[in-house]
Amino acid sequence: MDTPLPGNTPEYAVSELAGAIRRTLEGAFGRVRVRGEITEFKKYPSGHIYLSLKDADAKIEAVIWKSGVRNLGTMPENGVEMIATGRISTYADRSKYQLVIERLEYAGEGALLAKIEALRKKLLEEGLFDDARKMPIPRLPTVIGVVTSEKGAVIQDIRTTIARRFPRRILLWPVPVQGQGAAEQIAAAIRGFDSIAPGGKVPRPDVVIVARGGGSLEDLMAFNEEVVLRAVAACSIPLISAVGHETDTTLIDYVSDRRAPTPTAAAEMAVPARADLAAALAQTAARLAGNAASRLSAAKLRLARAERGLPDAPALLAQARLRLDERFERLGRAMQGMLHRRADGLRALRVPHPREGILARRATLAGLGQRLAAGWTRRHERLGAAPALARLSAAPLHALLREKRGALAGLAARLDGASYQSVLARGFVLVRDTAGHAVTAAGGVKAGDALRLTFADGEVGVTADGASATRRTATRKPDQGSLL
């Protein structure tokens, strides 16, 4: 069998051909810029990102190595037209060529606006732009949190404005405001302020300002990112957005509680002007003083009118005092007169001696005996009896009378022996209080008590001093005579 003759076509191994193709592609194209729509975006756990760029007629696969992600500039998103800068290379294992992307940027403002509009519609449907969600800005915050770059004029404008209007404490959370990773750091700063506990070492802001200076649409894209917008919507601290110049509008302006056209205007919204507050306070004080004076004058006028219809209170009070003094004086005199009358009445009281009663009974009995004897005599005379018969008939009656007189004399002697008058006659005294009750024990007598001492021949008024009795007045009753 004949051996085929070698031709002019070189012979390559597979790896040699793959290497030659790779060198050819990399040498021929070098760095390229490819414009197309992002599709098939996927990020692997290793950190590498795989995607494709396509247009109406073709598609090219691309890869972003983990080491190049941080310098990418903008993260890719499916459906967004972007311009990728990188180099053409091959993947020999699958005989594919691919674009190794080193940087991404949006393909003009049209692509950015389309992305922003799609996100705006999405958040609008979720209600993140509703006015009912927005919180009022505090009147005079104590601490103001600021999320912005620590370099540049923005933070200086905010500090100067707050110091001029009403000095407050400023808490800065420095973040990059554009470029790769800026959106994530801005969102983290907002969440960080919101997570500060009240009363801790780090003061919790009363209001937060998210600010940056002006720039192109690409420069402001960090404030159109969904991660930032959701962090603003979830923040429980009132937030003021101040991104770009007055004509610049970003989606953060719709989600925030207040939108300021510039960082300086945000600082003016955060704190009031001290001079304006002082003027308003002075005006309010003047209005209050005027209102109070007007009310006081009206009240005085009503009081004066009411006073004319009322009697003279001091005169009424003076008359009442005069009547009170007069009645007090009359009461004193009445009490003294009553005491004198009661004393005179007590002095006029006379306890009859038992002898008087005995003598009166004896006289009555004697008169009855005489009347009985006379009647008996007249009776016999009418009957025509002799005087001797009359004497005989009256003899039993006289005997009965003598017997009764003897019994009465015995009872009188017994009564006289039991009477306290006989005891008084032997030198004893009857002690009574002002009510006429007998005092039988010294313990019932207090110093200053008025007592009445009754002797056999009269009464004496005394006052007790606790140890002995001091004579105050002595009134001797009229001589009652002696019954025994």
C-alpha positions in Angstrom: 0.0 0.0 0.0 1.4 3.4 -1.0 2.1 6.0 1.8 0.4 9.3 1.1 2.7 12.2 0.3 2.6 15.2 2.7 0.9 18.3 1.3 1.5 22.0 1.8 -1.3 22.2 4.5 0.3 22.3 8.0 -0.9 19.8 10.6 -1.9 21.0 14.1 -2.8 19.2 17.3 -6.2 20.3 18.8 -4.5 22.2 21.5 -2.1 23.8 19.1 -5.0 24.9 16.9 -7.0 26.2 19.9 -3.9 28.2 21.0 -3.3 29.6 17.6 -7.0 30.7 17.3 -6.7 32.3 20.7 -3.6 34.2 19.9 -5.1 35.3 16.6 -8.3 36.6 18.2 -6.5 38.4 21.0 -3.9 39.8 18.7 -6.3 40.9 16.1 -8.9 42.6 18.3 -7.1 43.4 21.5 -9.4 45.5 23.7 -12.9 46.0 22.3 -16.2 47.7 23.2 -19.3 45.7 22.5 -22.8 47.1 22.7 -25.7 44.8 23.3 -28.6 43.8 25.6 -27.7 41.8 28.7 -29.2 38.3 28.8 -28.6 35.0 30.5 -27.1 36.8 33.5 -25.9 34.4 36.3 -23.6 34.9 39.2 -21.9 31.7 40.5 -20.9 31.0 44.1 -17.3 31.3 43.0 -17.8 35.0 42.4 -17.6 34.8 38.6 -20.4 36.2 36.5 -21.5 34.7 33.2 -23.8 36.5 30.7 -24.5 37.1 27.0 -24.7 40.2 24.9 -27.1 40.1 22.0 -28.6 42.3 19.3 -31.1 41.6 16.6 -28.8 39.3 14.6 -26.2 37.7 16.9 -25.2 36.8 20.4 -21.8 36.6 22.1 -21.1 34.9 25.5 -19.2 36.9 28.1 -17.6 36.3 31.5 -16.6 38.6 34.3 -14.0 37.1 36.5 -14.3 37.5 40.3 -11.2 39.7 40.4 -12.7 42.2 38.0 -16.1 42.6 39.6 -15.0 45.4 42.0 -13.8 47.5 39.0 -16.8 46.8 36.9 -18.4 50.2 37.4 -22.0 49.0 37.0 -23.6 45.7 37.7 -25.2 44.0 34.7 -29.0 43.4 34.6 -31.0 41.3 32.2 -32.8 43.3 29.5 -30.6 46.4 29.9 -28.6 47.6 26.9 -25.0 48.2 28.0 -21.6 48.7 26.5 -19.0 46.1 27.6 -15.3 46.9 27.5 -12.9 43.9 27.5 -11.0 41.5 25.3 -11.9 38.6 23.1 -10.6 35.2 24.2 -11.4 31.5 23.7 -12.4 28.7 25.9 -10.5 25.8 24.5 -12.3 23.0 26.3 -15.5 23.8 24.4 -14.0 25.5 21.4 -15.9 28.7 22.1 -14.9 32.3 22.0 -16.1 34.7 24.6 -15.8 38.3 25.7 -13.9 38.8 29.0 -15.6 41.9 30.4 -13.5 44.4 32.4 -16.0 47.3 32.6 -19.7 47.9 31.9 -21.6 51.1 31.2 -25.1 51.9 30.1 -25.6 52.4 26.4 -26.7 56.0 26.6 -29.4 57.7 28.7 -32.1 55.9 26.9 -31.2 52.6 28.5 -30.8 54.2 31.9 -34.1 55.9 31.7 -35.8 52.7 30.6 -34.4 50.9 33.6 -35.4 53.7 35.9 -38.9 53.8 34.5 -39.3 50.0 34.9 -38.2 50.2 38.5 -40.4 53.2 39.1 -43.5 51.4 37.9 -42.7 48.4 40.0 -42.3 50.4 43.2 -45.3 52.5 42.4 -47.5 49.4 42.2 -46.1 48.3 45.6 -47.2 51.6 47.2 -43.7 52.8 48.1 -44.4 56.3 46.7 -47.7 56.8 48.6 -48.0 60.0 50.6 -49.6 58.1 53.5 -46.3 56.4 54.2 -44.4 59.6 54.6 -43.4 60.8 58.1 -43.3 64.5 59.2 -39.9 66.1 59.7 -39.4 67.0 63.4 -39.6 70.7 64.2 -36.2 71.0 66.0 -34.2 67.8 65.8 -31.4 67.2 68.3 -29.2 65.0 66.1 -29.1 65.0 62.3 -27.7 62.0 60.4 -26.0 62.7 57.1 -25.3 60.0 54.5 -22.9 61.4 51.9 -19.2 61.5 50.9 -16.9 62.8 53.6 -15.0 64.7 50.8 -16.4 67.4 48.7 -18.6 70.5 49.3 -21.8 68.7 50.2 -21.1 68.0 53.8 -19.5 71.4 54.2 -22.6 73.1 52.8 -24.8 71.1 55.2 -22.6 71.9 58.2 -22.4 75.6 57.4 -26.2 75.9 56.8 -27.1 74.2 60.1 -24.5 76.2 62.1 -25.9 79.4 60.6 -29.6 78.6 61.1 -29.7 76.6 64.4 -26.6 74.7 65.5 -27.4 71.0 66.0 -25.3 67.9 66.4 -24.4 66.2 63.0 -23.6 62.5 62.7 -21.9 61.7 59.4 -21.9 58.2 57.8 -19.4 58.5 54.9 -20.2 56.5 51.8 -19.2 56.6 48.1 -21.9 58.3 46.1 -21.2 56.8 42.7 -19.5 53.9 41.1 -19.5 50.2 41.8 -20.8 49.2 45.2 -22.0 52.7 46.1 -25.7 51.7 46.2 -25.0 48.9 48.6 -23.0 51.1 51.0 -25.6 53.9 50.9 -28.3 51.4 51.8 -26.2 50.0 54.5 -25.7 53.5 56.0 -29.4 54.1 56.0 -30.1 50.8 57.7 -27.2 51.5 60.1 -28.7 54.8 61.3 -32.1 53.1 61.7 -30.6 50.3 63.8 -29.1 52.7 66.4 -31.0 52.2 69.7 -32.2 55.3 71.5 -30.2 56.2 74.6 -27.0 54.4 73.6 -23.5 55.7 73.3 -24.1 56.7 69.7 -27.0 59.1 69.5 -29.9 58.1 67.3 -30.6 60.7 64.6 -34.0 62.5 64.7 -33.8 63.0 60.9 -31.5 61.6 58.2 -30.3 63.5 55.1 -29.1 61.5 52.0 -27.2 63.9 49.8 -24.7 64.3 47.0 -23.8 67.0 44.4 -24.9 67.2 40.9 -23.7 64.9 38.0 -24.7 63.0 35.0 -27.5 60.4 35.0 -24.8 57.7 35.2 -23.3 59.4 38.3 -26.6 59.5 40.0 -27.6 55.9 39.3 -26.7 54.7 42.8 -29.8 56.6 44.0 -32.0 54.9 41.5 -30.9 51.4 42.7 -33.6 49.2 44.2 -31.5 48.3 47.2 -31.3 52.0 48.2 -35.0 52.7 47.6 -36.1 49.8 49.7 -33.7 50.8 52.5 -35.3 54.3 52.5 -38.8 52.9 52.5 -38.0 50.6 55.5 -36.3 53.4 57.5 -38.3 54.5 60.6 -36.4 57.8 60.9 -37.8 60.7 58.8 -35.5 61.0 55.7 -34.7 64.0 53.4 -33.3 63.3 50.0 -31.0 65.9 48.4 -29.4 64.3 45.3 -28.1 66.4 42.5 -29.2 69.9 41.6 -32.7 71.3 41.4 -33.4 69.9 38.0 -32.1 66.4 38.8 -34.7 63.8 39.8 -33.9 60.3 41.1 -36.2 57.6 42.4 -35.1 58.2 46.0 -36.9 61.5 45.8 -40.2 59.6 45.5 -39.6 57.2 48.4 -38.1 59.7 50.9 -40.3 61.7 53.3 -39.2 65.0 51.9 -37.3 66.0 48.7 -34.9 68.9 48.8 -33.6 70.4 45.5 -30.1 70.8 46.9 -28.1 69.7 50.0 -28.3 73.3 51.3 -32.0 73.3 51.0 -32.1 69.9 52.9 -30.2 71.5 55.8 -32.7 74.3 55.8 -35.6 71.8 55.9 -34.0 69.9 58.8 -33.6 72.9 61.2 -35.6 76.1 61.5 -33.9 79.5 61.5 -33.2 80.7 65.1 -33.9 84.3 64.2 -37.3 83.3 62.6 -38.2 81.3 65.7 -37.2 84.2 68.0 -39.3 86.6 65.9 -42.3 84.2 65.8 -41.9 83.6 69.6 -41.8 87.4 70.2 -44.8 87.9 68.0 -46.7 85.1 69.8 -45.7 86.5 73.2 -47.0 90.0 72.1 -50.3 88.5 70.9 -50.7 86.5 74.1 -49.9 89.6 76.2 -52.4 91.7 74.2 -55.0 88.9 74.4 -54.5 88.6 78.2 -54.7 92.4 78.7 -57.9 92.5 76.6 -59.4 89.6 78.6 -58.3 91.2 81.9 -59.9 94.5 80.9 -63.1 92.8 79.9 -63.1 90.9 83.2 -62.5 94.1 85.2 -65.4 95.8 83.4 -67.7 92.9 84.1 -66.5 92.9 87.7 -67.1 96.6 88.1 -70.6 96.2 86.7 -71.4 93.3 89.0 -69.9 95.3 91.9 -72.4 98.1 91.4 -75.2 95.6 91.8 -73.8 94.1 95.0 -74.2 95.6 98.5 -71.2 97.2 100.3 -69.5 94.1 101.7 -67.3 96.0 104.1 -70.3 98.0 105.5 -72.3 94.7 105.9 -69.4 93.2 107.6 -69.0 96.1 110.0 -72.7 96.0 110.8 -72.5 92.3 111.4 -69.5 92.9 113.7 -71.4 95.6 115.7 -74.4 93.3 116.1 -72.2 90.5 117.2 -70.4 92.7 119.8 -73.8 94.0 121.0 -75.2 90.5 121.4 -72.1 89.3 123.1 -72.4 92.2 125.6 -76.1 91.5 126.1 -75.4 87.8 126.5 -72.9 88.5 129.3 -75.4 90.7 131.1 -78.2 88.2 130.6 -76.0 85.4 132.0 -75.1 87.5 135.1 -78.8 88.5 135.6 -79.9 84.9 135.3 -77.3 83.8 137.8 -78.4 86.5 140.2 -82.0 85.5 139.8 -81.2 81.9 140.3 -79.2 82.8 143.4 -82.0 84.9 144.8 -84.4 82.1 144.2 -82.1 79.7 145.9 -81.7 82.1 148.9 -85.5 82.4 149.0 -85.9 78.7 149.4 -86.8 77.6 153.0 -86.8 74.1 154.1 -89.5 73.8 156.8 -88.5 72.4 160.2 -90.3 69.2 161.3 -91.4 71.0 164.4 -93.4 73.4 162.4 -95.3 70.6 160.8 -95.8 68.9 164.1 -97.1 72.1 165.7 -99.4 72.7 162.7 -100.8 69.2 163.0 -101.3 69.6 166.7 -103.1 72.9 166.2 -105.3 71.3 163.5 -106.0 68.3 165.7 -106.9 70.6 168.7 -109.2 72.6 166.6 -110.9 69.5 165.4 -111.2 68.2 169.0 -112.8 71.5 170.1 -115.2 71.4 167.1 -116.0 67.8 167.9 -116.7 68.5 171.6 -118.8 71.5 170.7 -120.8 69.6 168.2 -121.3 66.7 170.6 -122.6 69.1 173.3 -125.0 70.8 170.9 -126.2 67.4 169.8 -127.1 66.4 173.4 -128.6 69.8 174.1 -131.0 69.4 171.2 -131.8 65.9 172.5 -132.7 67.5 175.9 -130.1 65.6 177.9 -128.9 66.9 181.2 -125.5 68.4 181.5 -124.3 65.6 183.5 -125.2 63.2 180.8 -123.4 65.3 178.3 -120.2 65.2 180.4 -120.6 61.4 180.8 -121.0 61.0 177.0 -118.0 63.2 176.2 -115.7 61.5 178.6 -114.8 58.6 176.3 -114.2 61.1 173.5 -111.7 63.1 175.6 -110.0 59.9 176.5 -109.6 59.0 172.9 -108.3 62.4 172.1 -105.7 62.2 174.8 -104.6 58.8 173.5 -104.2 60.1 170.0 -102.3 63.2 171.3 -99.9 60.9 173.1 -99.3 58.8 170.0 -98.8 61.9 167.9 -96.3 63.3 170.5 -94.4 60.0 170.3 -94.2 60.1 166.5 -93.1 63.7 166.6 -90.3 62.8 169.0 -89.2 60.0 166.6 -89.4 62.3 163.6 -87.4 65.0 165.4 -84.7 62.4 166.3 -84.4 61.3 162.6 -84.4 64.9 161.1 -81.1 66.3 159.9 -82.0 69.6 161.6 -81.2 68.0 164.9 -77.9 66.8 163.5 -77.1 70.4 162.3 -78.0 71.7 165.7 -75.2 69.5 167.1 -72.6 71.3 165.0 -72.7 69.4 161.7 -73.0 71.1 158.2 -74.9 70.0 155.1 -72.8 70.5 151.9 -74.5 70.9 148.6 -73.4 71.9 145.0 -75.0 74.6 142.9 -77.6 72.2 141.6 -78.8 71.5 145.2 -77.4 68.0 145.4 -75.8 66.8 148.6 -71.9 66.4 148.4 -71.0 63.3 150.4 -67.3 62.8 149.4 -64.4 65.2 149.1 -63.2 63.4 146.0 -66.1 64.8 144.0 -65.1 68.4 144.7 -62.7 70.2 142.3 -60.8 73.4 142.9 -63.0 76.4 142.1 -66.3 74.6 142.6 -69.0 76.7 144.2 -70.6 75.0 147.3 -73.4 75.9 149.7 -72.9 75.1 153.4 -76.2 74.8 155.4 -75.9 75.3 159.2 -78.7 75.0 161.8 -79.3 78.7 161.7 -78.6 79.5 157.9 -76.5 79.0 154.8 -73.1 80.2 153.7 -71.7 80.2 150.0 -68.0 79.1 149.6 -65.5 78.2 146.8 -63.3 75.1 147.0 -59.6 75.6 146.5 -58.7 71.9 146.5 -57.3 71.7 150.1 -59.7 73.9 152.0 -62.8 76.0 151.4 -62.5 79.8 151.2 -65.5 81.8 152.2 -66.8 83.9 149.4 -70.2 85.1 150.5 -72.3 84.5 153.6 -76.0 85.0 153.6 -77.8 84.3 156.8 -81.4 83.5 156.4 -84.0 85.1 158.7 -84.4 83.6 162.1 -86.7 80.6 161.8 -87.1 80.2 165.5 -86.8 77.0 167.4 -89.3 74.2 167.0 -88.0 72.1 169.9 
